[in-house]
Structure formats: structure tokens, C-alpha cells
Amino acid sequence: MAEKSSSLDDDETSCKQYVIPSNEEIINELTKDLHSSSIEAAEDTNSVRDKHDERKLEKEDINVGKFEEDITKVSAGDSDKSENEEDHVEVEDDFIDEEALKDFEITYSAEDKERLRKEADTLKSKGNEQFKAGNYRDSAQSYTLALRTCPLAFDKDRAVMYSNRAATKVKLGLKPSAIEDCSKAIELNPVYLKAYFRRAQLYEEVEKLDEALADYKKVLELDPLHREALYTSRRLAEQIQERNEKLKTEMLGKLKDLGNMILRPFGLSTNNFQVTQDPNSGGYSVNFQQTPR
């Protein structure tokens, strides 16, 4: 083998002399980076596995415990606020993310839902006690936490929580928001008399008389012997009629002023036109009089 190598070198005298590497040298040359590449590949594989495990653990944490963690994420700065701010409920503390609740509930078993319903009921009872003690802000927060805990499947339970929270908002002077909570309670339980009655009172207080009367009438549908709804609905009907008559008089006065302005250049006024109502049809007819009475 050495002779052949020597002969080959002799024939190619113009080329640089070299020695054919041995098999061992060839193998070493081919595999010199294999060890470091294997280490890097292993590290990459471990990194991917670690990330997968982290995501798996994170997903499990969300499915099992995230909702309970969200419940505890309540504003911790309430105690630092002044007494003048005590009657104010922040909008962000009030929000109920039903889409998130729906996503969470996909992972819950029947036992999980029942457990959460009981936890929500405990929070509701806490809110009731705080309300009785006059701690309206804390009471509203307890009802909010109850709503964030109670599964969406329990419509009537959630309706009570919304209605109770509306009562605390009334005490806090948040009437528009209280109306929204009453409406949500009615949406969840369309025969919830107390929510209709509470919303009727709120509508009346914010001078939405037609809406208030409609709710009082709904209360009477559910309970024809509800004395306060019966009395108030009659009073409101008369009040609404008086308001409408007043508005009609004001509107006709403005129309008369406008008509006189238009007719004045022609030497006429609205007094030249007599408006008569037909007692049978309720319609009106207009007659022109050259000489007004």
C-alpha cells in the first residue's frame, strides 16, 4: 500500500506531496463536531420540552385555579380612600365578564359548578350582612365577587345577586347603574317581581315615568294585590296624562307663535283659523274665518 502511494506521488511530480489519511483519521474528521452538535440538539430538545411543560402547567393552572385567583384580585386600596370617596364604586370593580365565565365553565364538572355556587352564595350572604350594617360599598363588592364566582347556569341565583347589588347602588347614589343591574336580574329571571318593583321605583326617581308605569303594571301582572304598585300606577297614570297635556299646550303655543309669524305679512293670524275636534273620531278640522272672534 505504501509502494502504491510512493508511485502515485512520483507520477504527479507537479502536485504538492501529501499523505492519504488513514481510516481512523477520516472518521475523526467527520465526527469531530458530532459531540457538540448532539449537546446543542439535546439542549434545544430540553428547552422545547420545558416550554411545553410550562404551557401545560399554565393551562392546568388556568383551568383549575385561575377563576379563584381572579376572585381575590380585588382593589386593595379601598381602605386608603377618604370618607368622601366611600360612596363611590369604581366601574372596573363592577364589571362582570360573562365571556370569561363561559370559557372557564367549559372546564368545570357538575361538582365544580355546585361548589362554586355555594361559594357565591356565601359571598352573597356576606353582602347581605354588610348591607344591614350600612357598609354599602363593601356590600356591593361582595355581590360583585359572588357574580364573578357563580356559574352562569344558575340564572335565578345570579338574578338575586344582581338585584341585591342594585339595592346597594341605590344607597350609594348610583341610580343608572342600579337600573342596569335590575334589568340584568329581569333578563335572567323574567318573573322576578322584586327586580321589577325596584326598577320601577328607580325609573320614577330619574323621571322616566312611562318606563316606571310599565314596570308597575308588570308587578301587578305578577301580583294583582300588590298595594303599593296599584296605588303608584294610578298616580303615575294621572301624572303622565297631566305631563302630556302640558307638553301639548306648550307645543301648540309654539306652533301658534310660528303660525302668526308666517301669517302676519298677509294681515292674518292663527285666530283666523278655527280648529274643531270631532268627538267621534277624535280628529281635527280647520275652518277659516275672515273676521276672527
Secondary structure as UniProt FT lines:
FT   HELIX           2..11
FT   TURN            13..14
FT   HELIX           23..31
FT   TURN            32..33
FT   HELIX           34..61
FT   HELIX           62..66
FT   HELIX           67..72
FT   TURN            76..77
FT   HELIX           78..80
FT   HELIX           83..85
FT   TURN            86..87
FT   HELIX           91..94
FT   HELIX           98..105
FT   TURN            106..107
FT   HELIX           110..132
FT   TURN            133..134
FT   HELIX           136..149
FT   TURN            152..153
FT   HELIX           155..171
FT   TURN            172..173
FT   HELIX           175..188
FT   TURN            190..191
FT   HELIX           193..205
FT   TURN            206..207
FT   HELIX           209..222
FT   TURN            224..225
FT   HELIX           227..263
FT   HELIX           264..266
FT   HELIX           270..272
FT   STRAND          273..277
FT   TURN            279..281
FT   STRAND          284..288
//
